[in-house]
C-alpha cells in the first residue's frame, strides 16, 4: 500500500498548504472559515482549490467531488 501511495504521489505535486486545504474541507470546514486556519487570504485559498481540482481533473465546483477524488488517490 505504501509503494502504491508513493507512486500515486509522484504523479501529483501538492504542497503542505494544498494538503491542509483538502484536509480542512474533508472534515467539514466551510471555505469562509479556512482563512482562520490556513495562512492565506480567501482568494488565495480559492485559487489553490481551483488548481488542485485542475491537477486531479475535477471539473465540478463541488467540494465533495474534489474530496472524494483526493481520497481515492490517497491524499486523504
MOFENBEL-V280442 format. One record per backbone hydrogen bond with DSSP energy under -1.0 kcal/mol. NH is the residue of the N-H (numbers start at 1). CO is the residue of the C=O. E is the energy in kcal/mol with one decimal. If there is no record, write none. Layout:
# MOFENBEL-V280442
nh=[NH;NH]
co=[CO;CO]
e=[E;E]
This chain:
# MOFENBEL-V280442
nh=[5;6;7;8;9;10;11;19;20;21;22;23;24;25;26;27;28;29;33;36;37;38;40;45;46;47;48;49;50;51;52;53;54;55;56;58;66;67;68;69;70;71;72;73;74;75]
co=[1;2;3;4;5;6;8;15;16;17;18;19;20;21;22;23;25;24;30;33;34;34;38;41;42;43;44;45;46;47;48;49;50;51;52;53;62;63;64;65;66;67;68;69;71;70]
e=[-2.4;-2.3;-2.2;-2.5;-2.9;-1.4;-1.2;-2.2;-2.2;-2.4;-2.3;-2.5;-2.8;-2.3;-2.1;-1.6;-1.1;-2.2;-1.3;-1.4;-1.5;-3.2;-2.6;-2.2;-2.4;-2.3;-2.1;-2.5;-2.3;-2.1;-2.6;-2.4;-2.1;-2.5;-2.4;-2.9;-1.4;-2.6;-2.6;-2.3;-2.4;-2.5;-2.3;-1.7;-1.2;-2.8]
